[in-house]
Amino acid sequence: MGLLVGIGILVGIFMGFYSSAQKKGLTPWVWGVLSIVSWFGSQFIFGVIWGMVNPRAGLEDVMTLLLFGLGVSILSLIILYQIMNAQAKKLGETKMGGNDEIMDDTDFDDL
């Protein structure tokens, strides 16, 4: 039962980032995959750091380790979402600017 809940959460995270990236004009599957990598990668990095700092902490209190891991994963998704918004904003500014700054509609012969 717990595995199905975990898979459901991962599918929800993927679909949330996928649809948000699609609405913002970004490549949706890239941001969906990045969200899953961010979810697991942040837990892994946190676990390694936690294990180096206090090797017996995971053996004594598993619930604390689990809650900290979930908190770090949620924080990494928030940061990734902010990066996605910044990327969409930068992409929007690039599209709006167009080629006006580089070259207008005149030919070289008219110069």
N, C-alpha and C positions, 0 to 999 in steps of 0.2 A: 504494500500500500504506500509506503514512504517513497519507494522508487518512482511510482506513478506520479506522485505529487511533485517530486523533483523534476521529472521529465516535463510535466505540465508547466512548471515555473520556467524552465529553460525555453520551451516553445513559446510561452507568453513573452519572455524577454526578447527572443529573436523576432517575433512578429511585431512587437512594439517598435523596435528599432528599425525593422524593415519598412513598416508603413510610414514612420516618421521621416525616414530618409527619402522615401519615394515622394512624399508631399513636399519636401524641401528641394527636390531636383537632384539629389545625390544618388550614387549607385547603391540600391537598397541591400543587395545580398552582402556587399562588403561590410556595411555597418551592422548587419545582422550577425555575421560571423565574428566581427570585432567585439560585439557585445558578449557572445559566448566565451571567446578567448579572454576577455576582460574579467568575466565572472570567475572562471576557473583559475586563470593566471594570478589574480589577486589573492585568492585563497591559498594557492600554492606558495607564493612569495611570503605571505603572512605566516603560513605554517613553518616554513624554513627559518624565518627570522625568529619566530616564537620558540622554535626548538633549539636554536642556538643560544638564545638568551636564557631560557629556563627549560632544560631538557625534561624535567619530571612534571612539568605543568600539564601536559597533555594526558599523562597517565593518571593524574589525581582528579582533575576536574574537567571532564569531557564537555559538559554543557557550556562552561565558560569559553572554552576553545571554539565550540560550534557557534556561539553567539557572536564572538569577536570575528570569526571568519565570515559569517553572514553580513555583519556590519561593514567589514572591509570590502566585500563584494558589492554591496549596495552603493557604497561610496565610490567605488571604481566605475560603476554604471552611471552615476551622477556626473562624474568627471568626463566620461566618454560622451555623454549627452551634451555637455557644454562644448566639448571639442567639435561635435557634429554641428551644433548651432553656429559656432564660429566659422566652420568650413562652409556651411550653407550661406552665411552672410558674405563671406569673401567671394564665393562663387557668384552670388547675386550682384555684387559690386563689379565684378569682372564682366559679366554679361551686360550690365547696364552701360558700362563705359564704352564697350564696343571698340571699333577701330578709329574713333574720332581723334584720339590723342596721337595716333601713329600717322595716319594718312587720311585725308578727306577724299571727296569724290573727284577731285581734279586730276588730270593727267599730267605727266611730266612735261609734255609739250606745251601746256598752258602756263608753265612757270616762267 
